[in-house]
Amino acid sequence: VLVEVGSLPRTLGCRQPCAAMGEVDPFEFFKEELQAFRDDCCERRKILGRMTLIAGAMGKDDTASKLVPFLTECITTEPYDKDDEFLYYVAKGYRELPDHLPPNGWQALVPSLESLGNQDETLIREEAVKTLSSMTEQASDKAGAVDVVLPVLQRLAAAEWFSPRCASCLLFPAVYQFASDTVKADLRKLYVGLCNDDAPMVKRAAARHLAGLTAVMDKKDFFGSIQPTFAKLAGEDTDWQDVIRVEMVKTLVVLAEKLDEKENREMTMERVHKFCADKSWRVRLQVTRSIAEFCKAVGPAIASELMKPIGELLKDQQQEVRVSTIENFKNALELVSVESLQSHIIPRFQDLAMDASTNVRSSLAKLIGHVAVKVGKNGTLQGQPSLLSTVMELLKDEFADVRLHVVNHTGSICEVLGLEPVQQLLSTLHTLSMDNQWRIRMAVVSQIPILGQQFGTDLFQSKLEGLFLGFLGDSVNAVRVAAVENLEPIVKAFGPQWTTDHFLPKVLEQNTATQGYLNRLTALHALSKVATVMTPEQVAKHITPVLVDAMKDKVPNVKFCSCKILQELAGIQKLQAPSVTIIKPALSDLRAQDSDPDVQMEARKAAEVLP
């Protein structure tokens, strides 16, 4: 009879043999489960996921003498040897098994992993080799690990069928970094052979993992053995597989980190120019994805020189390349000079702002605010056309997402420009505040506190106040909520005196009986934000009477909201004796007389938290 999984003791996860299991033998339990669910691949996957749990219960010696031989037999006998999922999860489970084996016990797993590395299924091969690489890197005796794994690597690399040769490429970095100089030379020669293999799939695999091998290789060894092969694979004329040149872009990034400034100027810059002009758009696309990595690898001085070929990619015929260039450029901004941006990048923005692709314009809208911050006021205003004119063009774009992304950067752009040049931008914001797309109106709301804090009360009152108050009555709830949330930073920036004398009366105008109940609700929520900068005495004088009147509203939602806000004010200690004296009778009436049970409940809660 099988034992249910849930009936296993909790101590099954320990690393020592578990006496608490009584008559349950964890190894027999594991075998019986596999046998019982031999036709259910999902259950077998779960069982293999508990491999380390079983090993921990068995103890290290039993795991080595029973579990490992059993699994080794399974992967070579029917029906498991034909089950790709079973083989994959065995290879994956082996990665954590060495912790449950005696010292150097992981070596008993190597033959099984070599067998899995010869499988036709790519995922099984790669998982087996990844596990073997992990074991090599984590072994306490690195030299001994190399002695064990090196023959496996050599057999895989020399196999007659292409699939083991593909798998071997992934194993090279783990073995190479711990090998002796003589073995390293042999491994480099062997890897060059794989890079020139007649089988296209082997050549692609070797190209894909060349970056990993380069990362653990000395610069001298690379130029002595690998560089001619790298140049051949990276050459547009010598290999028809563009996917190989894509991998060479990744390898070049790793190599650039090892080179000094002079070597990067001579080799990296030349190769980047060729990749940027490659006839395959996939190669150019990979360059755009590696912009930031290239800039970090070569340093600020050379990074600025990279802007010329990068600027050419902004004019690429393929939309995906233009979009990727823009999206990945943000991470490289800090590493390039303002002069290079003004010479090679910003002049392309005007054409991109009128690009036929909405994805290109949308990506540019996300980037342009960061560029404005980088180049500063003069860089934003100068040039023909200027960066500011491009911003204005994007704010008028017919595609809503473009306008939205630019509006989200309006605050930072205005901070760069200062007061005088920003008037035109503010006029455009007023226009966008009436945009049909509510997300754009909500984005405008989020920028108003930033602008107000930058330019002070005078500009806020003359240019932004009416705009902001209008959002409190917007037809879309999300916009009204955004206006309420952005109210607190405004009143905190301008202080309690300005808030009480000037702004509060205008908020209260939203709470008249002639307004719809949704507007009255919004006004009540706004009062809770305004109260955060007011003293308890000011709250008692200006806000408490409004809340008490709201408790007498005909709409239950308004009364409910009033009670909720009282709880918020009590929580921030804004209600003291003068307010409590007025509030308690009103709450008592609600609890006793209101017909809505939800209002009664909130009234009770409010009464309980009053000081």
C-alpha positions, 0 to 999 in steps of 0.5 A: 500500500502506498503511503500518502505524501502528506503522511510523511513526517516533517523531519523528512527534510533533514540531512541525517537518517530519520528515525521518526519515519518508523516503518516508512523507508524513504527509498522504497517510498520513492520507488513505489511512487515512480512505479505507481505514476509511471503513466502520469508525467505530471505526477512523476515531475512532482516526485522528482521535485522531491528528490532532495527531500528523499535524499535528506531522509535517507542520509548521505551513504544510503543516497550514494549506495541506493538512490544514485544507482537507481536513478542511473538505471532509470534513465537507461531503461524503459519507459523512463529512457524515452520520457523527455520530461523525466530525463529533464527533471532528473538532470535538473534534480542532480544539481542539488543532490551533491549536498546530500552525498559524501565528499566527492560523491558527486562524481558518481553522477557524472556518467549519468549526466554524460548520458543525458548530455548525449540526448537529442532533446536540446533542453535535456542536453543543456540542463545536464551540462549546466548541472555538470558545470555547476558541480565543477564550479562548486567542487572543493577540489577544483583540480580533481573536478577538472580531471573528472569532467575533462574526459567527458567534455572531450568525448562530447566535443568529439562525438560523431552526432552533432547534438553532443558537440552542441552540448559540449560548448556550454561546458567549456567555461566551467572546465577552462577556468580551473584547468592548467595552462597546458589543458587550457591550450588544448581546450582553446584548440578544441573550441576553435574546431567547434567554431569551424564545425561543418554542422551549422548547429554546432557552429551556432552553439559554439558562437553562442557560448563564446562570450562565456568562454571569453569571460574566463580567458586571459586577453593574451590567450584570446588574441593568441588563439581565438581572435582569428576565429572571432574575426571570421565569425563576425565577418559579414562576408565569411558567414551567412548565418546572421545569428552567429554575428548576433552572438559575436556582438555579445562576445565583443561586449565581454572582450571590450571589458578586458581591453585597454583604451587604445585596444578598444579604439583600434578593435572595438570601435572598428567592429562596432561600426561594422556591426552597425552597418551589417546587412542583417537587421538582427545584428543591428538590433543586437547592437542597440540592445548592447548600447549601455553595455558597450559604453560601460565596457569602453569607458566615457571617452570612447563611449562618446565616440560611439554616438556617431554609429548609434545616431545612424541606427536612429535612421535605420530602415527597420522600425524594431531597430529604431525603437530598440535604439531609443529604448536602450539609450537611456541607460547609456546617457550618464556615460556620454558627453553632452557634446556628442549628444548634441552632435549625433543624437538630438539632431535625429529627434525631429525626424523621429518625432514625425516617424510613421511608426507610433512605437518609435514616437512613443519610445522617443517620448519616454526618452526625451525628458531624460535627455533634456535633464542631461543636456541642461537648459542651453542644450534644450533651447539651442539647436535647429531644431531645438529639443524644446521644439521636439517636445512641443511637437510630441505634445501635439501628437495624434497618438495618445500614448505619445502625449502621455509619455511626454506629459509624464516628463513635463515636470523635469523638463520645466525644472531644466528650462526655468520660468521664462521659456516654460510659458509655452509649455504651460499653455500646451498643458492647459490644452492637454488638460481637456484632452479626450484621453483621461490618462493624459489628463491624469498625467497632467494632474501628477505634474502640477505639484512638481511645477508648483514647487518649482515656481512658487505660489504666484505662478501656481495661482496664475497658471495652475490653480484653476487647472488643478481645481477643474480636475477635482470635478473631472468626469472620470473618477481616476482623474479626480482621485489623482487630483486628491492624491496630488493635493497633499504635496501642494499644501505642504509646499505652500504652508498652512497659512496659504492653504487656510486663507487662500486654497481651502475656500476654493476647495469648499466651493466644490462642496455646494448642494448644487454640485453632484454627489460625486463632486461632494465626495471628491471635495470631502476627500480633498479636505482630508488632504488639506487638513494634514497641514492645518492645526487642530484649531483650524480644523475645528473652525474650517473643516469640522462644520463641513463634515457635520453638514455632510452627515446630514446629506441626503446621499448615504455615500456622502454620509459614509465618506464623512464618517471615514474622513473623521476616522482619518483625522482622528488617526493623525490627531487633528480632532480635539475638544472643540471638534469633538463637541460638535461631532459627537451629537451628529454621530449619535444621530446617525447611529440611532436614526440613519436607515443605511446599515453601512452608515451606522457602522461607520458612525460607530467606528468614528465614535470609537476613535474620537479622543 
